[in-house]
Amino acid sequence: MISEEFTIAQTAVKIISSQNFTQTINIHNDHGSKVYLGGSNVSSTNGFHLDNDTNTIVEIPSDNELYAISATGSGNVHILRPS
């Protein structure tokens, strides 16, 4: 397994790169406020919101990427994914 930490602010950050297989990703929001997940066009209005101090598991289809953004402030998101 690989664990990573990303700093999330008001610009979309790629947290999962495209692979040629489905990826199961564990995500923990340690930002201090909601973060929003989605494609490269993610925003606080169209993204899947993840409340602070919560976890979720997301399946990323092959040949897709996952981005995160925040509406306010800067903080961290942690992921755990297969190597």
SVG drawing of the C-alpha trace seen along z (x, -y; Angstrom):
<svg xmlns="http://www.w3.org/2000/svg" viewBox="-23 -31 26 34">
<polyline fill="none" stroke="black" stroke-width="0.4" points="0.0,0.0 1.0,-3.6 0.0,-6.4 0.2,-10.0 -0.7,-13.5 -1.8,-16.4 -2.3,-20.0 -5.6,-21.2 -6.6,-24.9 -8.8,-26.8 -7.0,-25.3 -7.8,-21.7 -5.0,-19.3 -4.7,-15.9 -4.6,-13.3 -5.0,-10.1 -3.4,-9.7 -4.8,-7.6 -4.1,-3.9 -5.2,-1.2 -7.1,0.6 -9.8,-0.3 -8.3,-1.7 -9.9,-1.5 -8.8,-4.6 -9.2,-5.4 -9.4,-9.1 -9.3,-11.0 -10.1,-14.7 -7.9,-16.4 -8.3,-19.8 -10.3,-21.7 -13.3,-22.2 -15.0,-20.4 -13.1,-19.3 -14.7,-18.5 -13.7,-15.6 -14.2,-15.2 -12.5,-15.5 -10.2,-18.2 -13.0,-20.6 -14.0,-20.0 -15.3,-23.0 -17.1,-23.6 -20.4,-23.7 -20.0,-20.5 -17.8,-18.3 -18.6,-15.4 -18.1,-16.9 -16.2,-15.2 -16.7,-16.7 -13.7,-17.4 -12.4,-14.5 -14.2,-11.9 -13.1,-9.0 -14.5,-7.6 -13.6,-4.8 -13.8,-5.7 -13.4,-3.4 -11.7,-5.2 -12.5,-3.6 -9.5,-2.8 -8.1,-5.8 -9.6,-8.3 -8.1,-10.8 -9.3,-12.2 -8.9,-15.9 -9.7,-17.7 -10.4,-21.4 -11.5,-23.5 -13.8,-26.5 -11.7,-28.1 -8.3,-27.8 -5.6,-25.3 -5.3,-21.8 -4.5,-18.2 -6.1,-15.2 -4.6,-11.7 -5.0,-8.8 -4.2,-5.1 -4.0,-3.2 -2.6,0.0 1.0,0.0"/>
</svg>
